[in-house]
Amino acid sequence: MHVKGNVVYIPLLILGFLFLSPFLIMISGSIVSMIMPVGNPFGWVLNESLTLSNFTYILTNSEFLRWIFNSVVITFIPVFSQMFFAAVLGYIFAKKQFPFREGIFWLMMAVIMLPSQLLIIPRYIMFSELGWINTYYPLIVPEIWGILGVFFVRQYMMTLPADLEEAARMDGAGDFTIFFKVMLPLAKPVIATVGTFAFIANWNDLLTPLIFTTSQEMYPVTVGLASLLTKEGNFGVEMAGSVISFIPTFLIFLFFQRYFVKGIALTGMK
């Protein structure tokens, strides 16, 4: 019986290795001096001379630092705004009664069914008329709030006992006090989940900035790295930039992992 249980781990280990393979190739490619990727990628570290010159070059490149700054701007503003609006709207839809509450909520959910690519052309026409092309606005304004985040927070807050809110009202607390002092602290796991999803989506987004930015100084790191290989023709430099770009996503997930797992587990309870 014990042997049969251990057999289950074999396909899991194989799948784990397959998922990690791109990251291992990225890291090994970043520390070798290689213009073009040749040979077995898992043998690069053993067969090629190791160097940190790729990182030195990319970190002293003013364009790359500008790309990182742009990514920070178009990521952190939507992250914090989505967390705030998801918390507010999620609380309203979970705990407040008003006409057509369920209909409005599920109408909002229906918007998720629309592929975001369908909105690219209408948005481009609208943003062009507003003079927003090649600015931060088309990358930030549509991401101020996210429907999926509202869904997560609503589902989570529906699991919180109504007795908490009733007890706070008996103590004289108003809506704002209940939200900020009672509900918001209890909703930290799901809000961290919303923030994690928002960070990953905005930091790694390639299509939207590729459409709405036209100059290198406005590129985020995703678009900048896509253009870097063509410009530099150096695989090692490209991989070094990818490693640096990956670090913030990894740290965010590592920091919020405890809240992230708890938020996902509790979101679907009701």
TIBA-245062 format. One record per residue (C-alpha): residue in one letter; x, y, z. Coordinates in Angstrom, 2 decimals. Layout:
<atom 'A', <X, Y, Z>> ...
END
This chain:
<atom 'M', <0.00, 0.00, 0.00>> <atom 'H', <2.87, 2.31, 0.87>> <atom 'V', <4.57, 1.54, -2.44>> <atom 'K', <1.39, 2.36, -4.37>> <atom 'G', <1.20, 5.70, -2.58>> <atom 'N', <4.74, 6.57, -3.59>> <atom 'V', <4.03, 5.74, -7.23>> <atom 'V', <1.69, 8.74, -7.34>> <atom 'Y', <4.67, 11.06, -6.85>> <atom 'I', <6.40, 9.87, -10.03>> <atom 'P', <4.09, 11.67, -12.51>> <atom 'L', <4.03, 14.66, -10.16>> <atom 'L', <7.83, 14.85, -10.24>> <atom 'I', <7.82, 14.56, -14.02>> <atom 'L', <5.24, 17.33, -14.36>> <atom 'G', <7.14, 19.46, -11.85>> <atom 'F', <10.34, 19.10, -13.88>> <atom 'L', <8.51, 20.00, -17.10>> <atom 'F', <7.08, 23.13, -15.53>> <atom 'L', <10.47, 24.13, -14.10>> <atom 'S', <12.37, 23.46, -17.33>> <atom 'P', <11.74, 26.91, -18.91>> <atom 'F', <12.92, 28.62, -15.72>> <atom 'L', <16.05, 26.47, -15.55>> <atom 'I', <16.82, 27.26, -19.20>> <atom 'M', <16.24, 30.96, -18.55>> <atom 'I', <18.57, 31.02, -15.54>> <atom 'S', <21.31, 28.94, -17.18>> <atom 'G', <21.11, 31.05, -20.35>> <atom 'S', <21.52, 34.24, -18.33>> <atom 'I', <24.87, 33.24, -16.78>> <atom 'V', <26.66, 32.01, -19.89>> <atom 'S', <28.25, 34.02, -22.66>> <atom 'M', <26.20, 32.91, -25.67>> <atom 'I', <25.01, 34.86, -28.68>> <atom 'M', <22.73, 32.11, -29.99>> <atom 'P', <21.24, 29.20, -27.98>> <atom 'V', <23.00, 26.06, -29.18>> <atom 'G', <23.38, 22.55, -27.78>> <atom 'N', <21.68, 21.01, -24.79>> <atom 'P', <20.35, 23.84, -22.56>> <atom 'F', <20.81, 21.71, -19.44>> <atom 'G', <24.49, 21.39, -20.27>> <atom 'W', <25.21, 25.08, -20.75>> <atom 'V', <26.32, 25.62, -17.17>> <atom 'L', <28.74, 22.68, -17.43>> <atom 'N', <30.07, 23.29, -20.93>> <atom 'E', <30.10, 27.09, -21.24>> <atom 'S', <32.08, 29.70, -19.33>> <atom 'L', <29.95, 31.26, -16.61>> <atom 'T', <29.68, 35.03, -16.44>> <atom 'L', <27.59, 37.79, -14.90>> <atom 'S', <28.38, 40.18, -17.72>> <atom 'N', <24.87, 39.80, -19.10>> <atom 'F', <23.41, 41.17, -15.87>> <atom 'T', <26.01, 43.94, -15.72>> <atom 'Y', <25.16, 45.00, -19.24>> <atom 'I', <21.40, 44.93, -18.76>> <atom 'L', <21.48, 46.77, -15.42>> <atom 'T', <23.67, 49.55, -16.83>> <atom 'N', <21.39, 49.93, -19.85>> <atom 'S', <19.35, 53.09, -19.30>> <atom 'E', <16.58, 51.82, -21.58>> <atom 'F', <16.07, 48.68, -19.48>> <atom 'L', <15.88, 50.72, -16.27>> <atom 'R', <13.29, 52.94, -17.93>> <atom 'W', <11.29, 49.85, -18.93>> <atom 'I', <11.34, 48.63, -15.33>> <atom 'F', <10.12, 52.04, -14.14>> <atom 'N', <7.28, 51.99, -16.67>> <atom 'S', <6.26, 48.50, -15.54>> <atom 'V', <6.24, 49.64, -11.91>> <atom 'V', <3.97, 52.59, -12.76>> <atom 'I', <1.45, 50.62, -14.84>> <atom 'T', <1.42, 47.75, -12.33>> <atom 'F', <1.36, 49.17, -8.83>> <atom 'I', <-1.33, 51.80, -9.44>> <atom 'P', <-3.83, 49.22, -10.79>> <atom 'V', <-2.87, 46.72, -8.08>> <atom 'F', <-3.73, 49.05, -5.21>> <atom 'S', <-6.82, 50.46, -6.91>> <atom 'Q', <-8.13, 46.98, -7.76>> <atom 'M', <-7.60, 45.82, -4.19>> <atom 'F', <-9.49, 48.84, -2.85>> <atom 'F', <-12.42, 48.72, -5.28>> <atom 'A', <-12.69, 44.93, -5.04>> <atom 'A', <-12.95, 45.25, -1.25>> <atom 'V', <-15.59, 48.01, -1.41>> <atom 'L', <-17.74, 46.51, -4.16>> <atom 'G', <-17.34, 42.98, -2.82>> <atom 'Y', <-18.59, 44.12, 0.58>> <atom 'I', <-21.55, 45.95, -0.97>> <atom 'F', <-22.63, 42.99, -3.09>> <atom 'A', <-22.14, 40.53, -0.23>> <atom 'K', <-23.68, 42.39, 2.71>> <atom 'K', <-25.92, 45.15, 1.41>> <atom 'Q', <-29.46, 44.82, 0.09>> <atom 'F', <-30.55, 47.01, -2.83>> <atom 'P', <-32.82, 46.57, -5.89>> <atom 'F', <-31.54, 44.31, -8.66>> <atom 'R', <-28.43, 43.42, -6.63>> <atom 'E', <-28.09, 39.90, -8.02>> <atom 'G', <-28.92, 40.97, -11.58>> <atom 'I', <-26.33, 43.75, -11.58>> <atom 'F', <-23.70, 41.46, -10.11>> <atom 'W', <-24.19, 38.66, -12.63>> <atom 'L', <-24.38, 41.16, -15.48>> <atom 'M', <-20.93, 42.32, -14.40>> <atom 'M', <-19.76, 38.72, -14.29>> <atom 'A', <-21.01, 38.23, -17.87>> <atom 'V', <-18.46, 40.80, -19.04>> <atom 'I', <-15.71, 38.34, -18.12>> <atom 'M', <-16.96, 36.09, -20.91>> <atom 'L', <-15.85, 38.68, -23.47>> <atom 'P', <-12.25, 38.09, -24.64>> <atom 'S', <-10.20, 41.19, -23.87>> <atom 'Q', <-8.80, 41.10, -27.42>> <atom 'L', <-12.24, 42.09, -28.75>> <atom 'L', <-11.96, 45.43, -26.96>> <atom 'I', <-8.55, 46.35, -28.36>> <atom 'I', <-9.81, 48.12, -31.51>> <atom 'P', <-12.66, 50.07, -29.80>> <atom 'R', <-10.27, 51.08, -27.04>> <atom 'Y', <-7.61, 52.15, -29.53>> <atom 'I', <-10.10, 54.37, -31.38>> <atom 'M', <-11.34, 55.90, -28.13>> <atom 'F', <-7.88, 56.44, -26.63>> <atom 'S', <-6.63, 57.87, -29.92>> <atom 'E', <-9.44, 60.44, -29.85>> <atom 'L', <-8.48, 61.32, -26.26>> <atom 'G', <-4.80, 61.67, -27.19>> <atom 'W', <-3.79, 58.89, -24.82>> <atom 'I', <-1.73, 56.78, -27.25>> <atom 'N', <1.86, 56.34, -26.04>> <atom 'T', <1.00, 57.48, -22.52>> <atom 'Y', <0.35, 55.70, -19.23>> <atom 'Y', <-3.40, 56.34, -19.35>> <atom 'P', <-4.53, 53.45, -21.63>> <atom 'L', <-2.44, 51.06, -19.55>> <atom 'I', <-3.76, 52.25, -16.17>> <atom 'V', <-7.30, 53.61, -16.52>> <atom 'P', <-8.96, 50.38, -17.85>> <atom 'E', <-7.26, 48.45, -15.03>> <atom 'I', <-8.38, 50.68, -12.17>> <atom 'W', <-10.78, 47.98, -11.05>> <atom 'G', <-11.27, 44.33, -11.98>> <atom 'I', <-14.52, 42.38, -12.12>> <atom 'L', <-12.87, 39.10, -11.10>> <atom 'G', <-11.54, 40.71, -7.93>> <atom 'V', <-15.04, 41.84, -6.99>> <atom 'F', <-16.25, 38.26, -7.44>> <atom 'F', <-13.51, 36.86, -5.16>> <atom 'V', <-14.17, 39.37, -2.37>> <atom 'R', <-17.95, 38.97, -2.59>> <atom 'Q', <-17.72, 35.19, -2.34>> <atom 'Y', <-15.33, 35.46, 0.59>> <atom 'M', <-17.37, 38.03, 2.52>> <atom 'M', <-20.51, 35.95, 2.09>> <atom 'T', <-18.80, 33.34, 4.29>> <atom 'L', <-18.35, 35.84, 7.14>> <atom 'P', <-21.06, 35.54, 9.85>> <atom 'A', <-23.72, 38.25, 9.82>> <atom 'D', <-23.46, 38.30, 13.62>> <atom 'L', <-20.19, 40.26, 13.34>> <atom 'E', <-21.88, 43.13, 11.55>> <atom 'E', <-24.89, 43.05, 13.86>> <atom 'A', <-22.68, 43.14, 16.95>> <atom 'A', <-20.75, 46.11, 15.57>> <atom 'R', <-24.00, 47.98, 14.88>> <atom 'M', <-25.19, 47.32, 18.44>> <atom 'D', <-21.99, 48.98, 19.62>> <atom 'G', <-22.85, 52.06, 17.57>> <atom 'A', <-20.61, 51.44, 14.56>> <atom 'G', <-21.63, 52.85, 11.20>> <atom 'D', <-21.10, 51.42, 7.72>> <atom 'F', <-17.62, 52.90, 7.29>> <atom 'T', <-16.48, 51.71, 10.70>> <atom 'I', <-17.84, 48.21, 10.08>> <atom 'F', <-16.13, 48.04, 6.70>> <atom 'F', <-12.73, 49.36, 7.75>> <atom 'K', <-12.55, 47.96, 11.28>> <atom 'V', <-14.38, 44.63, 10.97>> <atom 'M', <-14.75, 43.39, 7.40>> <atom 'L', <-11.54, 44.66, 5.83>> <atom 'P', <-9.17, 43.05, 8.39>> <atom 'L', <-11.01, 39.73, 8.05>> <atom 'A', <-10.79, 39.91, 4.25>> <atom 'K', <-6.98, 40.24, 4.11>> <atom 'P', <-6.45, 36.80, 2.52>> <atom 'V', <-8.80, 37.38, -0.40>> <atom 'I', <-7.61, 40.96, -0.91>> <atom 'A', <-4.03, 39.66, -1.05>> <atom 'T', <-5.23, 37.14, -3.64>> <atom 'V', <-6.75, 39.93, -5.73>> <atom 'G', <-3.54, 41.93, -5.47>> <atom 'T', <-1.43, 38.95, -6.50>> <atom 'F', <-3.57, 38.25, -9.55>> <atom 'A', <-3.57, 41.94, -10.50>> <atom 'F', <0.20, 42.21, -10.16>> <atom 'I', <0.90, 39.13, -12.29>> <atom 'A', <-1.59, 40.20, -14.98>> <atom 'N', <-0.32, 43.77, -15.28>> <atom 'W', <3.40, 43.09, -14.86>> <atom 'N', <3.41, 40.32, -17.46>> <atom 'D', <0.99, 41.93, -19.92>> <atom 'L', <2.48, 42.14, -23.41>> <atom 'L', <-0.42, 42.70, -25.80>> <atom 'T', <-1.90, 45.89, -24.33>> <atom 'P', <1.33, 47.93, -24.07>> <atom 'L', <2.45, 46.55, -27.43>> <atom 'I', <-0.66, 48.14, -28.99>> <atom 'F', <-0.80, 51.40, -27.07>> <atom 'T', <2.91, 52.35, -26.78>> <atom 'T', <4.91, 53.50, -29.79>> <atom 'S', <8.24, 54.68, -28.38>> <atom 'Q', <10.95, 52.81, -26.48>> <atom 'E', <10.85, 55.24, -23.58>> <atom 'M', <7.23, 54.22, -22.92>> <atom 'Y', <7.79, 50.45, -23.23>> <atom 'P', <7.22, 48.34, -20.12>> <atom 'V', <9.70, 45.54, -19.51>> <atom 'T', <7.65, 42.95, -21.43>> <atom 'V', <7.63, 44.92, -24.67>> <atom 'G', <11.19, 46.10, -24.10>> <atom 'L', <12.49, 42.55, -23.75>> <atom 'A', <10.57, 41.48, -26.85>> <atom 'S', <12.42, 44.16, -28.82>> <atom 'L', <15.77, 43.58, -27.10>> <atom 'L', <16.74, 40.36, -28.85>> <atom 'T', <16.20, 41.94, -32.27>> <atom 'K', <18.22, 44.99, -31.24>> <atom 'E', <21.10, 43.32, -29.38>> <atom 'G', <21.13, 39.89, -31.02>> <atom 'N', <22.37, 38.40, -27.75>> <atom 'F', <20.53, 35.47, -26.20>> <atom 'G', <22.36, 35.75, -22.87>> <atom 'V', <21.39, 39.41, -22.43>> <atom 'E', <17.78, 38.56, -23.25>> <atom 'M', <17.72, 35.80, -20.62>> <atom 'A', <19.34, 38.07, -18.03>> <atom 'G', <16.61, 40.64, -18.60>> <atom 'S', <13.97, 37.91, -18.29>> <atom 'V', <15.41, 36.76, -14.95>> <atom 'I', <15.33, 40.30, -13.56>> <atom 'S', <11.78, 40.75, -14.85>> <atom 'F', <10.71, 37.48, -13.21>> <atom 'I', <12.08, 38.36, -9.74>> <atom 'P', <9.27, 40.82, -8.71>> <atom 'T', <6.56, 38.31, -9.65>> <atom 'F', <8.32, 35.57, -7.71>> <atom 'L', <8.78, 37.77, -4.63>> <atom 'I', <5.16, 38.96, -4.67>> <atom 'F', <3.85, 35.40, -4.84>> <atom 'L', <6.34, 34.24, -2.18>> <atom 'F', <5.37, 37.07, 0.18>> <atom 'F', <1.61, 36.65, -0.27>> <atom 'Q', <1.61, 32.85, -0.65>> <atom 'R', <0.10, 32.22, 2.78>> <atom 'Y', <-2.76, 34.67, 2.16>> <atom 'F', <-3.09, 33.60, -1.48>> <atom 'V', <-3.69, 29.93, -0.71>> <atom 'K', <-6.11, 30.73, 2.13>> <atom 'G', <-8.01, 33.25, -0.02>> <atom 'I', <-8.44, 30.82, -2.90>> <atom 'A', <-9.49, 28.01, -0.52>> <atom 'L', <-12.16, 30.09, 1.20>> <atom 'T', <-13.47, 32.00, -1.82>> <atom 'G', <-15.50, 29.09, -3.17>> <atom 'M', <-17.01, 27.98, 0.13>> <atom 'K', <-20.35, 29.63, -0.63>> 
END
